[in-house]
Amino acid sequence: MNRIAFFCTIAVGILLIGSFFPYAFSGVHLFNEVTSNRSLTTETALYLKMGWILGAVTILILGTWCFFLAPSVRKGTLKAKAQIFILGLGLCTFGLGSLLILDDFNQFTLFGIEGFLLMLPSLFLKNEEFDSISI
């Protein structure tokens, strides 16, 4: 099961880093267009843009974090198991929230699927560090 969790962690890392590029570069033009058409103050538009940048950088960091976690996941350490579970739970919550708020399957729902890919194998990870303890 550790091998499956390892490959799921790598796959989610690739998907997250891959999602960073369209989110950060393609979406910013649409974002600028939408904020310019609304009756927003300049300050509000700048704060919204900072939130957009924070989201893009966070996606990139989470994807990179998956790559750093993958070797520990393969070893079955408890810390790695907890980290991928929490990361998966956060992604699932975001995906479910976007599904409930927007009332439709959308691109943000894919983050929930990625979170599920992390959470499910983490529940069945074999803790190798406890297997070596003899009583």
URZI-V308242 format. One record per helix or strand of 3 or more residues. SS is the DSSP state (helix for helix, strand for strand). FROM is the first residue (numbers start at 1). TO is the last residue. Records with the same first field share a line. If there is no record, write none. Layout:
# URZI-V308242
SS: FROM-TO ; FROM-TO
This chain:
# URZI-V308242
helix: 2-37 ; 42-75 ; 78-102 ; 109-123 ; 128-131
